[in-house]
Amino acid sequence: MSIGTEVGERVEAVPELVVKKVKRKASAYNRKYKAAFKRVSKKYKKNNGEWKKGGFKAAVKAAHKEVKK
C-alpha cells in the first residue's frame, strides 16, 4: 500500500505500533505515606484550603515521620 504525495513520488505507509505503558506498582511505603499525608495535611492548611506558609514542606516531613513509626 502506498500513498502518492507528488507525481512520481511514492511513500510507503507504515503501520503504527501500539505501545502499552506499564504502570509501576506503588510500594507499601508509598501507600502508607499517601494515607499519612492525607491525615496530616489538614493541620497545615488554612480554612479555605490553601497551604499555610511553609505548610506543604511541614506536612511532607510530618507524614514521613508518622510512617516511620
C-alpha positions in Angstrom: 0.0 0.0 0.0 1.5 3.4 -0.9 0.4 7.0 -0.8 1.4 9.4 -3.6 2.3 12.9 -2.4 3.7 14.3 -5.7 3.7 12.9 -9.2 6.1 10.0 -9.4 6.9 10.0 -5.7 5.8 7.1 -3.6 5.7 6.9 0.2 5.2 3.6 1.9 2.6 3.5 4.6 4.0 2.3 7.9 1.6 0.7 10.4 1.6 2.4 13.8 2.9 0.4 16.7 0.8 0.4 19.8 3.0 0.7 22.8 1.4 -0.1 26.2 2.8 1.9 29.0 3.2 -0.3 32.1 2.2 1.4 35.3 4.5 0.8 38.2 3.1 -0.8 41.4 3.1 1.5 44.4 5.3 0.2 47.2 3.9 -0.5 50.7 5.8 2.6 52.0 4.3 4.8 49.2 0.7 3.7 50.1 1.3 4.3 53.8 2.9 7.7 53.1 -0.1 8.7 50.9 -2.6 7.9 53.7 -0.5 9.6 56.3 -0.1 12.7 54.2 -3.9 13.0 53.7 -4.4 12.7 57.5 -1.6 15.2 58.4 -2.2 17.8 55.6 -5.4 19.2 57.3 -3.3 20.6 60.1 -1.1 22.6 57.7 -3.9 24.1 55.6 -6.0 27.3 56.0 -9.8 27.1 56.2 -10.1 28.0 52.5 -7.9 25.0 51.6 -4.7 26.9 50.8 -1.4 25.8 52.3 -0.2 27.9 55.3 3.3 29.4 54.9 5.7 26.5 54.8 2.8 24.2 55.4 3.4 21.8 52.5 7.0 21.2 53.5 6.0 20.7 57.1 3.2 18.3 56.1 5.6 16.2 54.0 8.1 16.0 56.9 5.3 15.1 59.4 3.9 12.4 57.1 7.3 10.8 56.7 7.8 10.9 60.4 4.4 9.2 61.0 5.1 6.4 58.6 8.5 5.8 60.1 6.9 4.8 63.4 
